[in-house]
Amino acid sequence: MADLHPDRFLADVLDQPAVLAAPAAALDAVEPLVRRARRVLFLGMGSSRYAALDAAALLRSHGVDAHAELASTGLPQPPSPDTLVVAISATGGSAETVAAMRRHLGTGMVVGVTSRPASAIGQEADVCLTIAADGPSGVACASYRSTVALLRRVCGLVLGDAPSLAGAAAASAAVIATREAWLPRAVELLAGGPIHVLAPAERIGSAEQSALMLREVARVPAHACETGDWSHVDVYLTKRPGYRALLLPGSAYEARVMEWAAQRSFPVVVAGGSLAGAALAIDLAGSADPGVRPLIETHVAELVAAALWERDPIG
């Protein structure tokens, strides 16, 4: 595990508009591989896999055979010549991802995604795509956001419809610039116990990343749950006092969550939209664009995490 410096995390978050404004990696070498692929397999751990979850969901919604595999699985998908493998590791040296990638070398078509092209992922893959390196805090913030943007462009190649991410940097800057209007209240509502992050299935990676930022920076218990599934698996936790939720909207089933919130009096903070009964609704500029939303909605948890750490610093 890399050394982390939570005291430097806020500076990293404030630098995210520059990460999104940086020149994108060239995808020319990936195009011929995409034309030969019948399946897309993403491999990764932690934030790398979270970024892949949403990319795989996007591809599947267009009928593409796509999967995001936990690289450490003992039951991996077998190699095949028509599989496009996207192995993701910010450091390029995640042992699980390197081992999983190597199963496919020489059989499948392997694209490495890393911030360190000289690493095992960068050197051994058939093609290497470079993402942003994480900042001085060591927290997977820039690498996650850069990976989400890159995978959106890879999906565009597969689907023949390149996404426009031109507004992402400006939207990111706007969220950060307006934080004083909502951050103190968000911290007040979410502080003091476990934080449950809800998101629709197609953006569950955003919820997982948000929960990770809260655990990794502020060291508070935080968990992700799919909004529709919440009524089947997590609603029971609201029986105890102290339940609090950060909701990333867009699910057809979030009204159920709000009904329970009214019945059991727990606060719901909505990131990027408004819902009747929410304790706080945060307006995120650009969140109406489905290509931009995944790149900015995790800012809420990042900024809350930084504020919680400042209130109660822990190494």
N, C-alpha and C positions, 0 to 999 in steps of 0.2 A: 504494500500500500504506500502510495506517495505521501511525502510530508505535506500536511495541509496547514495553511495560515489563514484562519477565519478572519483575522483582523485586516487582511488585505482583500477580502472578498467583495466588499462594497465597491472598491475601486475597479475590480474586474467587471462587476455588473454595469457600472457607469460607462465602461468602455465597449459595451456590446453593440451600439450603433455602428462603431467603426469596424467591428468584426463583420457585420452584415453588409457594410459598404465596400469591403475589400474585394478585389477582383476575384471572380469565381474560377475554380479549377477548370481547365480545358477537358472536354469529354470526347475529343476526336477519336482517341484510341479505344473508347468503349463502344462506339457505334457498331463496328463490325461484329463484336461479341453479342450485342443485343439482337442483331438480325438472326443469329444462329440459335438463340436461346428459346427454349420452350418452358423453362421454369426459372424463377429467380429465388435464390436462397440467400438471406442475410444472416451473417454470423456475428455475434458480439456478446459482451457482458456489460452489465451496468448501464450507464448512460448510452453507450453505443447501441445496445439492444433496444433501449427505449426509443431512440430515434428510428430504428428499423421497424418497430412495431407499427407505427403510423404509415410508413412507406409501404409496407406489405399490405396493410389494409386498403390503401389507395389503389394498389395494383389489383388486388382481388375484386374490388368493386367494379373494375373494368373487365373482369373475366380472366385475368392473368393468374396463372398458378404461381403464387408467391407466398413465402413463409419467412418468419423471423425466428431463427433457432437460437436457443441458449447454447452458447459454444461448449459449455461443460457437460451437455447431455450425454448419457451413456447409451442412448438410442438415437444416433444421428441419422439424418437422411443420407442414403448411399450416394456416392459420386456417380455422375453420368455425363456424357459428352455434351448434352444439350442443356445443362444447368449452368446458369450464370450465377456464380458465387460472389457475394459482396462481403468481404471480411473486414470488420470495422474495429479498430483499436486506436484510440487517440495517441497512446504512447508507441504503438506498433509492436509492443512486446508482451501483451496479455497472454499468459501461458495457455489458457484455455482456447483463445481465439487462434493463436498460432497453430496449435495442435489440430484444431478443427479445420483450419484452412488447408493444412498439409494433406489431409485426407483427400482433398479434391484436386491437388496439383497434378498435372499430367493427364487428368481425365476431364474435369470440368473446366470452365473458363473463369478464372479467378481475378477479381478486382480487389485490390487492397485500398482501404480508406484509412489514412493516418496523418498525424501532424509531423511525423518523423519518417521521411522517405528512406533514410538509411537504415531503418529498423528491419526486423524480420518480415513484417507484413509488407513493408514497402519494397524490399529487395526480392522477395520470393514470389510475390503475386505476378500474374501476367501483365497487369496494368496497375499503376499506383496513382491514386487521386489524393491530393493533399488538402487537409482541412486546417483550420486555425488551431494554434496551440493554446492551451489554457494559460491564464495569466499568473501573476505572482502568488495568488492564493493556493494554486494547485488544485482547486475545485473544478470539476468537469462542467464548466459553464460555457466558455467560448467553443470548446470542442463539440459539445452537444449541439449548440445552435448552428454551428458551421456544418455539422453532419446532417442535421435536419434539412438545411438549405441544399446541400449537395445531393442528398438522396431524392429530394423533390425534382431536381434536374435529371437525375438518372431515371426516375420514373417517367419524366417527360420524354426521354429517349425511347423507353419501352412502349409508351402509349402513343408516340408520334405527336405529342402536344406539349411543347415546352412551356412550363409555368412562368409567369411573370412575377418576380420577387422584387421588382424595382422599388416598391413602396415600403419594404420591410425595414430598412435602416431608418427612414423618417418616422415610421410607426414606433419603432423601438425607442428612438430619441424622445418621442412625445410621451410615451408611458413613463419614462424615467423623469422627464421634466415636470410632469404633473403629480409626482408621487406624494408631495406634501399635502395634497388635497384629499388623499385617501389612506395613505400608509399609517398614520398614527391610529386611526380608527380600526383599520384592519388588524394591527398588532394588538390593540386593546381587546378585540373580539376573539382573536385566535390564540393569544398567549394563555399559559397556565395549564396545559395538558396536551394530550394527543391531538393531532390535527389530521383530519380525514379529507383527502383530496379526491373529488369525484369528477369524472369526465366521460363523455360518450365513448363507445367502443372504438370508433375510428380515430380517437385522439387519446387513447389510454396511455400512450407514451408520454404525453404532456403531464398527465396526472402522476405517473411513476417518477418522472424527472422532478416535478414539483415537490413530491414527498421526499425524494432523495436529497434535494437541496436543504430542506428543513432538518433532515437527520444529519447530513454531512457538515453543515455550517453551524446551525444552532444546537445540534445534538439533542433535539426534542423528538419524541415518538411521533412519527407521521406515516400514514398509510394511504395507498391508492386503491380506489374501487371504481368499477364501471357503474355509471349512473343507473342503468336499468337493473343491473344485478344487485345494486345496493338494497333494494327492497326484499331481496331473498337471502342476503348474507350478512349485511352490516346493520340493518335497522335495529337489531336486538341490542346493540351497544348504546342506543339512545335511551334505554331504560335507566342507565346510570347518569348521574349529574356530571356535567363537565364536557359533554360531547360538543364538538365544534367542527364545522365543515367549510372547506374552500371548494366552491363548485365552478367548474369550467363548463359553460352552458353549451347547449346544442343537441342534447338528447331529447327524444320524444317522451321520455319517462321522468323528467325532472320534477313534474308537478307532484308526483308521489312523495318525493323527498320533501318538498315544501309543505305538503299536508302533514307529514310527520313532524316537521320542524314546528309547525303551529301547535300540534297536539302536545308535543313534549318540550317545547320551549327551548330549543337549542339554536344557536346563531348559525346562519349561512352567509358566507361572504361570496358574492358572485363576481368572477373575474371576466369582464368583457361582455356586458349585457345587463339586463335587469329582470328580476323575477318578483312577482308579488309575494310579500312576506320576507324578503331577504333583509338581513340586518344591515348589509352594506352592498351596494351595487357599484362596481368599479368600471368606469368607461375606459375602454382601451381603444385608442384611435387605430383604425385599420383592421380591427378584429372581424369586420364583416367580410373581409377577403379571406376565403378558405386557404389560400396559399400563404398568407401573411400570419394568420392567427397562431399557428403552431410555433412561430418564431418569436412571438411576443408574449403569449399568455403565461409562460413560465416566469416572466419578469416579476409577477406578483409574489410568488413563493420565494423567489430569490431575494427580493427586497425585504420581505417579511423576515426571512431567515437572517439576513444581515442585521436587521433591527433587533431581533430577539437575541442574537449573539452579543450585540452592544449592551443590551440590558443585563445579560448574565453571561459574561465571557467564560468560555471553557476551551481548553486547548484541543 
